[in-house]
Amino acid sequence: MADLYLIFSHTLTENQIKDAKVNLKVRKIIELPSNLQKLWSNIPSNIKSLKNHLYPIKSWVNKNVKPGDYIFVSVVKLAFEIGCKSITGRKYNFSIC
């Protein structure tokens, strides 16, 4: 079974959790560690590039997410700005940065 990794600034509702478990067949729902959550929730408005600022999150994703897992990112545009590519298919259902 897949895991669902959350990268956003709020929490899932009970209905969203149930939907993920039923429709995506996720085993676990994993939130960002508190230090990375603070980083994600406090992006400076004056930086030219998000790449360096969000590198710790990218590293955490690369270390933890496995093929077949899901990542729920609250800001799709932001994901593309940091170099993520959405991958869908039989083997991979997550974004790779």
Secondary structure, DSSP 8 states (H G I E B T S, - for coil): -EEEEEESSS---HHHHHHIIIII-EEEEEE--HHHHHHHHT--TT-S-STTTTHHHHHHHHHH--TT-EEEES-HHHHHHTT-EE--SSS--SEE-
